[in-house]
Amino acid sequence: MSTLQKVAAETLGERYRKARDRTEECFSLIDEETFFSRPLPLRHPIVFYRGHLAAFAVNTVMKRALGLPGIRPDFEVLFERGIDPADGATAEKMAISTWPPRVEIEAYVAEAGERLSRIFDEIEGGAGSVPARGREAAVMCIEHEAMHQETLLYIFHRIEPGRKSPPLRAPRASVGPSPPPEIIRVPAGRATLGADRGEIPFGWDNEFPRLSVEVPAFEIDRYDVTNGEFLEFLEAGGYHRESHWLPDDWAWIRRDEIDHPLYWEKEGGRWKWRTMFEEIELPLSWPVYVSHAEASAFARWRARRLPTEAEFHRAAYGTAAGAERSFPWGEEPPDFSRANFDLYRYDPVPVGSFPAGASSWGVDDLLGNGWEWTSSPFAGFPGFEPGPLYPVYSSDFFDGAHFVMKGGSPATTGDLLRRTFRNWFQPHYPYPYATFRCARTAA
């Protein structure tokens, strides 16, 4: 049974408790001293996320959807929303100087978990007193938890390996040769982005409504750009040539003195890659994880560009016959023979490791192993309406300063690998498990 088939067979209560167990596993990786630390200057300390997941669920399910009272109003304000500043100076202005004692936070998390677990079972049972939108709020809560588990993991990636405890099931890093680069031509055709209400069991507001786009013929990399390919850009002076960068991006790398990908570290003249639990020789066959700005600069150096969101959809889900697939390979839900996702591993694997996951055009690794940057600014589709349960989820970021990412990473859960799901970040945010491939308009 595939991951998504298992999800479909589970009750809401079971899914919620499974999500909570996964969150507990994430927090078990770090030691007590790091709980109040702030590994990422552009995000709150780790303590925020401990309270945020519980507070979001209480606010969304209990208070907004069901009209029930909360548990601790002060916590449900303090932990309500995170931050997304453009730079460190702005982040410092938004910083909270004092956080509640951990014992109080843990008590709140425990009580919220117990209450919500019972409520989710009641929603599943279809009790007459449960409003219809209770189920939507419950699924929203479960998916929100999964998204922030990934946030936690890329935050934890910045903590020294010696201060983390790997789980027993964590496999060692998978390294090996990468296939030679290859370019795939995708003919002109239709790409369907998003879905209409009622067409899918659940979606966030930015996934609606359906948008059909005619996409001109284009060429796209079969594989994501690897560390080895990006090393060529670095050694050719890519970080020191202004012509490869947009003005804002160039100002960013000069100001922050950025001269290599965040996940790379140099030791004794040799490049290393920091996995979640150890440092290894730079795996040249892994997809490179970089910011949107770095991905765009590499593409310009190669005299190409990042694909649009519509081109990604066409490459991933389109077919020569004109039909579109639910997943790159067809209608079967994702499993570990087709993609690297759902913490099957904590790190990437070599590109091209999942030939069974290729699209109809032969484009590989479109789901899992790393979110993929596109050139499309994050915006609502025509007819967009904010979701009533979380109206600022998307609209706060329709500012032209965030870019759509598609696909998924090693930490992305299976239910977020649906075709309509959209992720997004600022162009100078280097922390997510985000890679890219290059494209160009066909002659």
C-alpha positions, 0 to 999 in steps of 0.5 A: 500500500502506498503512502497516500493510500494509507493516508486515505484509509486512516481516520482524522484522529489517526492522521492527527496523532501520527502527525503529532508523533512525527513532530515529537520525533523531530524535537527529539533530535535536539538537546535541551540547550538548543530549545531556546536557540535561534539557528536561523536569523530570519526566523523565531527561536525553536521554542516558537515552533513548539508552541505554534503548532498547538496554538495554530490547531487550537485557533483554527479547529477549536475557535474558528471552525467549531466556536469553542473556547481556547486553552490559553489566550495569551499563548494563542496570540504569542504563538499565532504567526511566525515571521518572514522578514527580508533581512536580519535587521528587520528580523531583529526588530521583530524579535521577542526578548522573553519566552515562557518557561518550557514547562508551561509550553509543554503543558499547553502542548500536551493539553491541546494535543489531548483535546484536539485528538478527541475533537478529531475523532468526533469530527470523523464520527460526524457528530451532529453538533460538528459544523461542516467546516470542522473537517476542513479545519482538521485537515488544514491543521494536519497539513500545517503540522507537516509543513512546519516539520519540514521547517523544523528540519531545515532549522535543525540542519544549522545546528552542529551535528554533535548537538543532535541525536539521530534516530535509529532508522536514519540511514547513512548518506547515499552517494554515487555517480550522477548521470550525464546532463541531458536536455528534454524538449517538451512540445507546446501544449496545455498545463492545468494549474490548481483545481476547482473547489470540490475537485480535490478533497482538500487544498489551500486557498492558493490552489483554487480555482483551476487555471488552464495555460497554453505553454509554448514548446520549451527545453528543460533539464532532465535532472536537477542541477547537481552540486558538481555542476554548481561547483563549475559555476563557483570555480568560474567566478560565478559569485564574483561576476555582477553580470550573472545577478539581478541588482537586488541579488547582487547587493544581497550577496555583497552585503552578506558576503555569500560566496558558496551555497549554504549547505557547503562548507570548506575544510582544508581546501576541500568542500564538504556537505553538512547532512543532518547528522554528519559532514561528508565530502561534497556529493557531486551527484546530489541536487544542489540546494540554493536560494532563488537568487543563486539558482537564477544566477547559475541559469544566466551563466548557462545562458538559460533561465528557470522554468515557469510554474506552468512549464514545470506542470507541463514537464511533470504532468503533461502527455503527448496525447494531451491528457494530464496525469495526477503524478509525473509517472501516472495515477499511482500515488507516490511510493519510495520506488518513485521519489525521495520523500516523507523522511525515507532519508533525511538527506538527498540522493543522487539525481536520477535515482528514481527512473520509475518516477519519470514523467511522460517526457522522461524528466526525472525527480520532479517530486521529492529530493528537493523543492524546485524553484520556478521563475513565477512570482507567487500570486493567486490564480484569477478568481482567487478568494482567501480561505475563511479559516486562514484568510492571510495564509497566501494573500500576505505573500502576493507581493512580487517578492516571493517565488513559487516552488513545486515538487517536494523534498526528502522531508515532505509528507506524501499528501503534500505531493499532490499536483496542485500544492504550491510552496513559496519563499523569498529569493534570498532565503537560502535555508529550504531544501530547494533545488532547480533545473534550467529551461529555455524556450524552444527554437 
